[in-house]
Amino acid sequence: MPQPSSTSKRRRKKKRKDPWQLLVIGAFFILVGVTMVLAKRGELRPLPADHRGDSPSLAALSASDARAYGWFGIACGLSAVGFYVRLRLKPRE
């Protein structure tokens, strides 16, 4: 049975941990947050567009609430990207 070479052992040990998932999660939060901040609708109602009849008085989300949640999503996304940058710039041990 052939013995593994020392170069293959070094390659396995030098495998870097790249938390790229943080970038994906951060980008998702930023995208959703920007969409909510830029929404022009007055109120989001849980009804289809072709609904006829009395509309309910209860809105699912007001415009100001959507913008507040949007800014929160942007802040969460930027913090995830910041964590990624911090992990990548962390000195190697």
C-alpha positions in Angstrom: 0.0 0.0 0.0 1.6 3.4 -1.0 2.3 5.9 1.7 0.8 9.4 1.3 3.4 11.9 0.4 4.3 14.7 2.8 3.1 17.3 0.3 -0.4 15.9 0.4 -0.4 16.0 4.2 0.7 19.7 4.1 -2.0 20.5 1.6 -4.6 19.1 3.9 -3.3 21.0 6.9 -3.1 24.2 5.0 -6.7 24.1 3.9 -8.1 27.5 4.8 -11.4 27.9 6.5 -13.3 30.4 4.4 -16.6 31.4 6.0 -18.1 32.6 2.6 -21.5 31.7 3.9 -21.4 34.9 5.9 -21.1 36.9 2.6 -24.1 35.1 1.2 -26.2 35.7 4.3 -25.1 39.3 4.5 -25.9 39.9 0.8 -29.4 38.4 1.3 -30.1 40.6 4.3 -28.8 43.7 2.4 -30.9 42.9 -0.6 -34.1 42.4 1.3 -33.4 45.5 3.4 -32.8 47.7 0.4 -36.0 46.4 -1.2 -38.0 47.2 2.0 -36.5 50.7 2.3 -37.2 51.6 -1.3 -40.8 50.2 -1.3 -43.2 52.9 -2.5 -46.4 51.3 -1.3 -48.4 52.9 1.4 -49.4 49.7 3.1 -48.9 46.0 2.4 -52.2 44.1 2.6 -52.6 40.4 2.5 -55.0 40.4 -0.4 -54.6 39.6 -4.1 -54.6 42.5 -6.6 -58.0 41.5 -8.2 -59.8 41.3 -4.9 -63.2 43.0 -5.0 -65.1 44.0 -2.0 -64.4 45.5 1.4 -60.7 45.5 2.2 -59.7 44.6 5.8 -58.8 47.5 8.0 -55.8 45.7 9.3 -52.7 46.1 7.3 -49.9 43.5 7.4 -47.1 46.1 7.5 -47.2 49.8 7.3 -44.7 51.7 5.1 -42.8 53.2 8.0 -42.6 49.8 9.7 -41.3 48.2 6.4 -38.6 50.9 6.2 -37.6 50.4 9.8 -37.3 46.6 9.3 -35.4 47.4 6.0 -32.8 49.5 7.8 -32.5 46.8 10.5 -31.9 44.2 7.7 -29.2 46.4 6.1 -27.5 46.8 9.5 -27.6 43.0 10.0 -26.2 42.4 6.5 -23.4 44.9 6.9 -22.5 43.4 10.3 -22.3 39.9 8.7 -20.0 41.3 6.0 -17.9 43.0 8.7 -17.6 39.7 10.6 -16.4 38.0 7.3 -13.8 40.7 6.8 -12.6 40.4 10.4 -12.3 36.7 10.1 -10.3 37.0 6.9 -8.0 39.6 8.3 -7.4 37.8 11.5 -3.7 36.9 11.9 -2.9 33.3 11.2 -1.7 31.1 14.1 
